[in-house]
């Protein structure tokens, strides 16, 4: 980017910071964004001098920025964190971290700074369980709807297999695009941040210190640690991504791994209603076996999900069976009605 492009970017950032500060009800957070606006204005002046343009250069926010500002006023900055991160506004981690308690020791290494953001096995397990639940519910409903229409078992099996494949591929494609987009946004943001750390490290250190101050840390201690972190560029980039941009590279993962995991999780759930058809049970028992297997699987999924919600396991399991039963009943009745009409 040219110096004039950088000037415009900083001016737009300053303008958006002011919109966020005006909409933020928390005085401490509002003050943070006001200071970040002032810092962005100062950097904009430096870029304007470097560009050789006159000091009265006119700034007009883009249509995108004006739309975002309206959304900020309507929904608040916290709910627009992903949008603001994409526009490279800093300080967004204050919406995902609690203020530091009195006597809190500031982090002095990359591992300490990022420790509270680390992904865990629990998050991956929860995503897998939800993916399996989606496959189970959607394919069971599909199978029951087709069976309700009076289709022969081989047609029900083909329909269910098609539903499994279509749903699993759709989930995999959606997850791949989602994770790939997140990674591209992170790579773009971190490239901009790398340039800024190289060009004005003192300003970046001050912005990071302001974020820590907004969490209740003494400003002088925050400045001391921020400058120490900025003296190590590689580690500083990771810290700035987390603390200024609210991005956590550990949460991004691999697009292909996310796609494959989603495919397998959905397929594992979707194959359960098909098992009675695959083992060639007598026609009179197939539908009953499908309903029984699906209900049992829903019961187990409900109990597993209670591990993440903290609610009573039995109640969660029964609720899941009732939800699945309602969905299956509706699709079965609709299929039966359509089958009668078609006949």
Secondary structure, 3 states (H helix, E strand, C coil): CCHHHHHHHHHHHHHHHHHHHHHCCCHHHHHHHHHHHHHHHHHHHHHHHHHCCCCCCCCCCCHHHHHHHHHHHHHCCHHHHHHHHHCCCCCHHHHCCCCCCCCCCCCCCHHHHHHHHCCCHHHHHHHHHHHHHHHHHHHHHHHHHHHHCCCCHHHHHHHHHHHHHHHHHHHHHHHHHHHHHHHHHHHHHHHHHHHHHHHCHHHHHHHHHHHHHHCCCCHHHHHHHHHHHHCCHHHHHHHHHHHCCCCCHHHCCCHHHHHHHHHHHHHHHHCHHHHHHHCCCCHHHHHHHHHHHHHHHHHHHHHHHHHHHCCCHHHHHHHHHHHHHHHHHHHHHHHHHHHHHHC
